[in-house]
């Protein structure tokens, strides 16, 4: 006796994984952003200095963030 499996084919792609990834990415992004802001606030409270962002520091931060996003985008590339 042989079993025959029915193959379900649809013209529509299953996009539930995309929604899950967007949700997880959003939650992680919010958590990292809030954590960074909290650490900055604690650092300002400890040092007593007003936080300032110089153009050079902003550029360094932007390059770092773009590198992080690029690495995340290439996680499953072969």
Secondary structure, 3 states (H helix, E strand, C coil): CCCCCCCCCCCCCCCHHHHHHHHHHHHHHHHHHHHHHHHHHHHHHHHCCCCCCCHHHHHHHHHHHHHHHHHHHCCCCC
